[in-house]
Amino acid sequence: MNLRTSIVVACGAAALLGSCASTPDQEVRSPKAQKELDEALAGRTPGPPVNCLPNWRSNDMQVIDDYTILFRDGRTVYVQNPRGGCNGLGSGAYTLVTRQYGNNQLCTGDINRMVDLRTGMGGGSCVFSPFIPYTKVE
């Protein structure tokens, strides 16, 4: 292999590796979603992340946007930022279907399906990251 061919192969390999190592786009929260999140967390203090939510109830979930889901449990609001987001969940056209395996908890690493509310068809999935608890201090 001559020098010119070696350079072309090296550049191609570098471009291929660079495309694999790209980072996902940073989430951009709309002003409306930011206001909704601020209101939900007002007067609450964040705690260390937890891996599972105890005694989760589906009527205690609030979708802020594709990147933020809130779970309420008494005085605590848990913030969930799914890895890479749940594309389309914030539009209101999809619902999140969660499954608990052997317990009634939602945990880090759980894969949750999105379902189109109009058709009932699957619309992708998203993976939960650790939950950040925000507790109201008395």
C-alpha positions as CSV (number, residue, x, y, z in Angstrom):
1,M,0.0,0.0,0.0
2,N,1.5,3.3,-0.9
3,L,1.4,6.5,1.2
4,R,-1.5,8.0,-0.6
5,T,-3.7,5.0,-0.1
6,S,-2.7,4.7,3.5
7,I,-3.7,8.4,4.1
8,V,-7.1,7.8,2.4
9,V,-7.8,4.7,4.5
10,A,-6.7,6.5,7.7
11,C,-9.0,9.4,7.0
12,G,-11.9,7.2,6.2
13,A,-11.4,5.2,9.5
14,A,-11.2,8.4,11.5
15,A,-14.4,9.7,9.9
16,L,-16.2,6.5,10.7
17,L,-15.0,6.5,14.3
18,G,-15.9,10.1,14.7
19,S,-19.5,9.5,13.6
20,C,-19.9,6.6,16.1
21,A,-18.6,8.8,19.0
22,S,-21.0,11.6,18.5
23,T,-23.0,12.8,21.4
24,P,-26.8,13.1,21.3
25,D,-28.4,16.5,20.8
26,Q,-28.9,18.4,24.1
27,E,-32.5,18.7,25.1
28,V,-34.1,22.1,24.6
29,R,-37.0,22.8,27.0
30,S,-39.7,25.1,25.7
31,P,-40.5,28.1,27.9
32,K,-43.9,26.5,28.7
33,A,-42.4,23.2,29.7
34,Q,-39.8,25.0,31.8
35,K,-42.5,27.0,33.6
36,E,-44.5,23.8,34.3
37,L,-41.4,22.1,35.7
38,D,-40.5,25.1,37.9
39,E,-44.0,25.2,39.3
40,A,-44.0,21.5,40.1
41,L,-40.7,21.7,41.9
42,A,-41.2,25.0,43.7
43,G,-40.4,24.8,47.4
44,R,-38.8,21.4,47.0
45,T,-35.2,20.4,47.6
46,P,-33.4,17.8,45.4
47,G,-32.0,14.7,47.1
48,P,-29.6,12.0,45.9
49,P,-30.8,10.0,42.9
50,V,-32.6,6.7,43.6
51,N,-32.8,3.7,41.3
52,C,-36.4,2.6,41.9
53,L,-39.7,4.3,42.8
54,P,-41.7,2.5,45.6
55,N,-45.5,2.1,45.3
56,W,-45.8,3.8,42.0
57,R,-49.3,4.7,40.8
58,S,-50.0,5.5,37.2
59,N,-52.3,8.5,38.0
60,D,-49.3,10.2,39.7
61,M,-47.4,10.7,36.5
62,Q,-47.0,14.0,34.7
63,V,-45.3,14.4,31.3
64,I,-43.5,17.8,31.0
65,D,-41.8,17.2,27.7
66,D,-40.0,14.4,25.7
67,Y,-37.1,14.6,28.2
68,T,-38.9,15.1,31.6
69,I,-41.5,13.0,33.4
70,L,-42.6,13.6,37.0
71,F,-43.9,11.0,39.4
72,R,-45.6,12.2,42.6
73,D,-45.5,10.3,45.9
74,G,-46.9,12.4,48.8
75,R,-44.5,15.3,49.5
76,T,-42.0,14.0,47.0
77,V,-41.8,14.6,43.3
78,Y,-39.4,12.3,41.4
79,V,-37.9,13.7,38.2
80,Q,-37.2,11.2,35.5
81,N,-35.0,12.2,32.5
82,P,-35.1,9.1,30.3
83,R,-31.9,8.4,28.4
84,G,-32.1,10.1,25.1
85,G,-35.7,11.2,25.9
86,C,-39.0,9.7,24.8
87,N,-39.4,11.1,21.3
88,G,-43.0,12.4,20.9
89,L,-44.2,11.8,24.4
90,G,-44.4,15.6,25.2
91,S,-46.8,16.1,22.2
92,G,-49.7,14.4,24.0
93,A,-50.2,12.0,21.1
94,Y,-48.5,9.1,22.9
95,T,-48.9,7.5,26.3
96,L,-46.2,5.7,28.2
97,V,-46.8,2.0,29.0
98,T,-44.7,0.8,31.9
99,R,-44.2,-2.8,33.1
100,Q,-43.2,-4.0,36.5
101,Y,-41.4,-7.3,36.5
102,G,-42.1,-9.2,39.8
103,N,-42.7,-6.0,41.8
104,N,-44.7,-2.8,41.8
105,Q,-41.6,-0.5,41.2
106,L,-40.3,1.5,38.3
107,C,-36.5,1.2,38.1
108,T,-33.5,2.6,36.3
109,G,-32.9,0.6,33.1
110,D,-36.6,-0.2,32.7
111,I,-37.6,-0.1,29.0
112,N,-41.0,1.5,28.6
113,R,-43.1,1.5,25.5
114,M,-44.8,4.5,23.9
115,V,-48.3,3.9,22.4
116,D,-50.0,6.2,19.9
117,L,-53.3,7.2,21.6
118,R,-55.2,7.4,18.3
119,T,-54.2,4.1,16.8
120,G,-53.1,2.0,19.8
121,M,-49.9,1.1,17.8
122,G,-46.5,1.1,19.4
123,G,-44.5,4.3,18.8
124,G,-41.1,3.5,20.2
125,S,-39.6,3.1,23.6
126,C,-37.5,4.8,26.2
127,V,-35.2,3.7,29.0
128,F,-35.4,5.2,32.5
129,S,-32.3,6.7,34.2
130,P,-32.1,7.3,38.0
131,F,-34.9,9.2,39.6
132,I,-34.1,12.5,41.3
133,P,-36.4,13.1,44.3
134,Y,-37.5,16.6,45.2
135,T,-39.0,16.9,48.6
136,K,-41.0,19.7,50.1
137,V,-39.4,20.8,53.4
138,E,-41.8,21.7,56.2
